[in-house]
């Protein structure tokens, strides 16, 4: 709503329609983020702080516990993970602190 003082000395209130945004038909793709960890205290703390801090509107986060899913250790190694906890974004591995080397998880 907008208030204005009229020439007759009275306040007039009129509704203003909001401007329409152009119809955006493009699809916004989320970036996949994979957080690998082994369940140790260092990994769990990193998961709670780092992975949870990622914007869910921009990132699709998958948490992988390599101690429970040993079949995915090779996938982590292929992504460049050398130790856990690690976060893989856009094909790049980011190592966070040091909980365990990837070779221990095989």
C-alpha positions as CSV (number, residue, x, y, z in Angstrom):
1,X,0.0,0.0,0.0
2,X,1.0,3.5,-0.6
3,X,-0.2,6.6,1.2
4,X,-0.3,10.0,-0.5
5,X,-1.6,13.4,0.4
6,X,-4.3,14.5,-2.1
7,X,-4.8,18.0,-3.4
8,X,-8.0,18.2,-1.3
9,X,-5.9,17.9,1.9
10,X,-6.9,14.3,2.6
11,X,-4.9,11.2,2.9
12,X,-5.6,8.6,0.2
13,X,-4.5,5.0,0.4
14,X,-4.2,3.0,-2.8
15,X,-3.0,-0.5,-3.3
16,X,0.1,-0.9,-5.4
17,X,0.5,-4.2,-7.2
18,X,3.9,-5.8,-6.8
19,X,6.0,-5.9,-9.9
20,X,6.0,-9.3,-11.4
21,X,9.3,-11.0,-11.8
22,X,9.9,-12.4,-15.3
23,X,9.0,-16.0,-15.7
24,X,12.3,-17.8,-15.1
25,X,12.1,-21.2,-16.8
26,X,15.7,-22.1,-16.2
27,X,16.4,-24.9,-13.7
28,X,18.9,-24.3,-11.0
29,X,21.0,-27.4,-10.5
30,X,22.3,-28.1,-7.1
31,X,26.0,-29.0,-6.7
32,X,26.6,-32.4,-5.3
33,X,28.7,-32.5,-2.2
34,X,29.9,-35.8,-0.7
35,X,31.2,-35.8,2.9
36,X,33.3,-38.9,3.6
37,X,34.1,-39.8,7.2
38,X,35.0,-42.8,9.4
39,X,32.8,-42.1,12.4
40,X,35.6,-41.0,14.7
41,X,35.1,-38.0,17.0
42,X,37.1,-35.7,14.6
43,X,35.0,-36.8,11.7
44,X,31.7,-36.5,13.5
45,X,32.6,-33.0,14.7
46,X,33.5,-32.0,11.1
47,X,30.3,-33.4,9.8
48,X,28.2,-31.5,12.2
49,X,30.0,-28.2,11.5
50,X,31.2,-28.3,7.9
51,X,28.6,-30.4,6.1
52,X,25.7,-28.8,8.0
53,X,27.0,-25.3,7.1
54,X,26.5,-25.9,3.4
55,X,23.5,-24.1,1.9
56,X,20.9,-26.7,1.1
57,X,19.5,-24.5,-1.6
58,X,22.8,-24.7,-3.5
59,X,24.2,-28.1,-2.4
60,X,22.9,-31.7,-2.3
61,X,24.9,-33.2,0.5
62,X,25.5,-36.9,0.9
63,X,27.2,-38.2,4.1
64,X,29.2,-41.4,3.6
65,X,30.4,-43.3,6.6
66,X,33.3,-45.3,5.2
67,X,33.6,-47.5,8.3
68,X,30.1,-48.8,7.5
69,X,30.2,-48.7,3.7
70,X,33.6,-50.2,2.9
71,X,32.5,-50.7,-0.7
72,X,32.7,-47.0,-1.2
73,X,36.3,-46.5,-0.2
74,X,37.5,-47.0,-3.8
75,X,35.0,-44.3,-4.9
76,X,36.5,-41.9,-2.3
77,X,40.0,-42.7,-3.4
78,X,39.0,-42.1,-7.0
79,X,37.6,-38.7,-6.0
80,X,41.0,-37.8,-4.5
81,X,40.3,-38.5,-0.8
82,X,43.6,-39.2,1.0
83,X,42.2,-39.0,4.6
84,X,39.0,-38.5,6.4
85,X,37.1,-36.4,7.1
86,X,37.0,-35.0,3.6
87,X,34.5,-33.1,1.5
88,X,34.3,-33.5,-2.3
89,X,32.8,-30.5,-4.2
90,X,32.8,-30.2,-7.9
91,X,35.3,-33.0,-8.3
92,X,37.8,-31.5,-5.8
93,X,38.6,-33.2,-2.5
94,X,39.0,-30.9,0.6
95,X,40.6,-32.5,3.6
96,X,39.4,-31.3,6.9
97,X,41.7,-31.9,9.9
98,X,42.9,-35.5,10.1
99,X,41.0,-38.4,11.5
100,X,42.4,-41.4,9.6
101,X,44.2,-42.2,6.4
102,X,42.1,-43.7,3.7
103,X,44.4,-46.8,3.6
104,X,43.2,-47.7,7.2
105,X,39.6,-48.0,5.9
106,X,40.2,-50.5,3.2
